[in-house]
Amino acid sequence: MVELAAVALITVLLGFWWRESVEARTLAFEAAHAACERDSLQLLDDSVALQSWRLARGADGRLALVRTYAFDYSDDGAARHHGFVVLRGRDVELVGLGPTLVGGQRA
């Protein structure tokens, strides 16, 4: 009986992790798409890929999962450039396009 409860708990936790990962990927895709659209760029492959994740403390001292997603974009339809999106929890923290961060700051 205890084993069955443990398996059920692990299954529920894995389901929760999967759902959170899908939602985070969707947020990253929307942020990358919006940044490319705003700068008249083409988001290639219509996808983002998880590059890394880690636990980090925010300004308020609370632990949050920080995920970095990578994507490719083109400014002329031929050249391929790399960009990234950083999510802290469910918040988009940063979007980077090449050497320029969205918001006009240099990387």
C-alpha positions in Angstrom: 0.0 0.0 0.0 2.8 2.4 0.8 4.5 1.6 -2.5 1.4 2.4 -4.4 1.0 5.7 -2.6 4.7 6.5 -3.4 4.2 5.7 -7.1 1.1 7.8 -7.2 2.9 10.8 -5.5 5.8 10.5 -8.0 3.4 10.3 -10.9 1.5 13.5 -9.7 4.8 15.3 -9.2 6.1 14.4 -12.6 2.8 15.5 -14.2 3.0 18.9 -12.3 6.7 19.3 -13.5 5.7 18.5 -17.1 2.8 21.0 -17.1 4.9 23.7 -15.6 7.6 23.1 -18.2 5.1 23.3 -21.1 3.7 26.6 -19.7 7.2 28.0 -19.3 8.2 27.0 -22.9 5.0 28.7 -24.2 5.9 31.9 -22.3 9.4 31.8 -23.7 8.1 31.3 -27.2 5.7 34.2 -26.9 8.4 36.5 -25.6 10.8 35.5 -28.5 8.0 35.9 -31.1 7.1 39.3 -29.7 10.7 40.5 -29.7 11.2 39.3 -33.3 8.0 40.9 -34.5 8.8 44.2 -32.8 12.2 44.3 -34.5 10.9 43.0 -37.9 12.9 39.8 -37.6 11.8 36.3 -38.6 11.7 33.7 -35.7 13.2 30.6 -37.4 11.8 27.1 -36.8 8.9 28.6 -34.8 10.4 27.1 -31.6 12.5 27.7 -28.5 14.7 25.1 -26.8 15.5 24.8 -23.1 19.2 25.6 -22.8 19.6 25.5 -19.0 17.8 25.7 -15.7 18.9 26.5 -12.1 17.6 27.6 -8.8 18.3 31.2 -7.9 17.2 33.8 -5.4 15.3 36.8 -6.6 15.6 40.4 -5.2 13.0 39.5 -2.6 15.3 36.6 -1.4 12.9 33.8 -2.5 14.1 30.8 -4.5 12.8 30.6 -8.0 13.5 28.3 -11.0 15.4 30.3 -13.7 15.1 28.8 -17.2 17.1 29.9 -20.2 15.6 29.2 -23.7 17.5 29.6 -27.0 16.1 30.4 -30.4 17.2 31.3 -33.8 16.1 34.3 -35.9 17.0 35.9 -39.2 17.1 39.6 -40.2 17.4 38.9 -44.0 15.9 35.4 -44.5 19.4 33.9 -45.1 21.5 34.6 -42.1 20.8 32.7 -38.8 21.4 34.5 -35.5 21.0 33.2 -32.0 18.8 34.7 -29.3 17.7 33.8 -25.8 14.9 34.2 -23.3 15.4 34.1 -19.5 12.4 33.2 -17.3 12.4 33.6 -13.5 9.5 31.5 -12.4 6.7 32.6 -14.7 8.2 36.1 -15.4 10.2 37.0 -18.5 13.3 38.5 -17.1 15.3 39.1 -20.2 15.2 38.6 -24.0 18.4 38.8 -26.0 18.8 39.3 -29.7 22.4 38.9 -30.8 24.6 41.4 -29.1 21.7 43.6 -28.2 19.3 43.1 -25.3 15.7 44.0 -25.9 15.3 47.3 -24.3 18.2 48.9 -26.2 21.0 47.8 -23.7 24.2 46.3 -25.0 25.2 42.9 -23.8 
